[in-house]
Amino acid sequence: MTTRSYRPSHYRRSVAEIDLRQIDRNFRSFVSLYPAGTFFCPMVKANAYGHGDIEVAKALRNAGANYLGVALIEEGERLRHAGDRDPILIFGPVDSGSAETILRENLTAVVSGWDQLQALEVAYADGGTSTTRVHFEFNTGMNRLGFEPEEAPKLREWLREHKEFKLEGVCTHLLRGNDAGDETGESEIQLNRFVQIVNAFGDLPDLIVHALNSSAAVNIWNRKAEQKQLGAANGKTLGLRPGIGLYGVQPPNDQHAEIQLRPVMSLKTHVIAIHHVKKGEKVSYGPLWQAERDSTIATLPFGYADGYRRSLTNRSQVLFRGARAPVAGTVCMDYFMVDLTDIEAKTGKPVVIGEEIVLLGDQGQESITATELADLAGTISYEIFTGVSERVTRVYLR
């Protein structure tokens, strides 16, 4: 029996356009705020927040990113198999089943518990051949992952007894970030605890320290720029781990993190069916929408299985011919409908099958942002991006 390799076909014109030029610009915007040599670790976990990890990783490496961060060992392994040979930090837990992969793929574990250290120690004994770099994560108040601050001296002793491991960095996660640089904020409390932790490793001169997400990085810079002070621990400038900001979104509920960021993702589809609905007729499941007049209703091949959330039913808008048009009726798994009556009347041209519709992004002078959709759906932009499913083809602009 003859077999052949499978290459997925892409017949739908429902796509996510990913502008890698904006990834480059956004990364350089963060870099420009901080002194040369500051540690930067752009986060490309969760398929680069839905944007496509392999292509985004390449763009970030080309922009100068020496480190990348992911959550899962599988994500790091995927990047390795795509040809990435530079440092990749794994922020998720390591166990006995995955420690060997960490060593084999030369990934850097961000260790947050003694069980993880033990798993790495056993794996090294079974086949380690060179010094293994690790980072230690400490819990300074988020209470999610991390060693407790009082464990720092014991960890320093462990390192003295295990020369096969090199501590490259220590880190923590902030609860907020948008109050960073405010001496009365929660971030300041966490960072003060972190300074004490770093002091326990003060005899390691090349130690990297990192804690700042997108919001914290910009807030500290904004609030302390006049004094030329940036977040520091034991005389070291705190490193950055920008995430959502790389993808062009200001973090939610943050009025201070003002930086020139540009959206990276656009969602585009097209009209596949047109219905001329009489006054009183209904549209989609439920039904939750009824025509108050004779209406032109267009069907779009994009639904909640693609990442357009069902909670946007009768709430959100799309862009058509450079103007906004409302969603009409329940968002289905594969489709949803929009009311193009007003735009058709204003332009004096009947709607034609195949015309472009923008769900996220720009068209003409209008724009729909991930934050807008997130607010309507009762969530955050992170979830809008990561919710764009694999069946939506990513098209990369360079």
Beta strands, then each sheet from edge to edge (+ up, - down):
strand 1: 15-19
strand 2: 68-70
strand 3: 88-90
strand 4: 108-111
strand 5: 132-138
strand 6: 165-172
strand 7: 208-212
strand 8: 232-233
strand 9: 236-237
strand 10: 239-240
strand 11: 265-270
strand 12: 273-277
strand 13: 282-283
strand 14: 289-290
strand 15: 295-300
strand 16: 317-320
strand 17: 323-326
strand 18: 336-339
strand 19: 356-363
strand 20: 366-368
strand 21: 393-397
sheet 1: 20+ 19- 11+ 1- 21-
sheet 2: 2+ 3+ 4+ 5+ 6+ 7+ 10+
sheet 3: 8+ 9-
sheet 4: 12+ 15- 18+
sheet 5: 13+ 14-
sheet 6: 16+ 17-
end
